[in-house]
Amino acid sequence: MPDHPFDDIEASLKKSVAAFREAGVPALLAGSLAVWARGGPETRHDLDFVVRPEDAERALQALVDAGMKEERPPEGWLYKAWDGEVLVDVIFEPRGLLVDDELIARGEEREVMAIGIRLMALEDVLTSKLMALDEHSADYSQLLLMTLTLREQIDWHALRGRTRESAFAKAFFTLAEELQIAPQADDSAPQATAARARVRVVEA
């Protein structure tokens, strides 16, 4: 993925959020930017939004109506929209997750860069990233950096359980344990500790 100036990412993020709201499409900010918004490493990559499959067409059309150029890749689990050089992914079938009302409800409403945004739950973000690992893309460096930064916010017990079918996820946990990022499997009780973040939770 190419790197972009952060100002461009911010502009595309605000445009996308406004487009989804105007169209009435429930969308969660996912991927690396959802991690950054909680205090994780800065990202200069593309934007990821997750929507329900039944909302995917409306979500893509909302971005087109906002002036973006659509792309329908052959993979069949996402659409893409180009805002200049910034790519916005509209994901409706992420690996290891079912995007339904329950997943949308697990999202957290936060203020990011002065706008209210609904973030994908952290364990959902990490589950999708871990389940996407395979023999063709088994680079653990970014995941290790993300989890190192946010380790006190992660429910490690739940994350292990949700990714237990993946050999690549098991390898990640071995690395994370050895690097003292993750607790040992027997000690990974659910955690609810809030760590450093660049955003504030929007009060209901």
Secondary structure as GFF3:
##gff-version 3
##sequence-region A 1 204
A	DSSP	alpha_helix	6	23	.	.	.	ID=ss1
A	DSSP	beta_strand	28	30	.	.	.	ID=ss2
A	DSSP	alpha_helix	31	36	.	.	.	ID=ss3
A	DSSP	beta_strand	47	50	.	.	.	ID=ss4
A	DSSP	three_ten_helix	53	55	.	.	.	ID=ss5
A	DSSP	alpha_helix	56	65	.	.	.	ID=ss6
A	DSSP	beta_strand	69	71	.	.	.	ID=ss7
A	DSSP	beta_strand	78	83	.	.	.	ID=ss8
A	DSSP	beta_strand	86	91	.	.	.	ID=ss9
A	DSSP	alpha_helix	101	105	.	.	.	ID=ss10
A	DSSP	beta_strand	108	112	.	.	.	ID=ss11
A	DSSP	beta_strand	115	119	.	.	.	ID=ss12
A	DSSP	alpha_helix	122	131	.	.	.	ID=ss13
A	DSSP	alpha_helix	141	150	.	.	.	ID=ss14
A	DSSP	three_ten_helix	151	153	.	.	.	ID=ss15
A	DSSP	alpha_helix	156	162	.	.	.	ID=ss16
A	DSSP	alpha_helix	167	178	.	.	.	ID=ss17
A	DSSP	three_ten_helix	185	187	.	.	.	ID=ss18
A	DSSP	beta_strand	200	201	.	.	.	ID=ss19
###
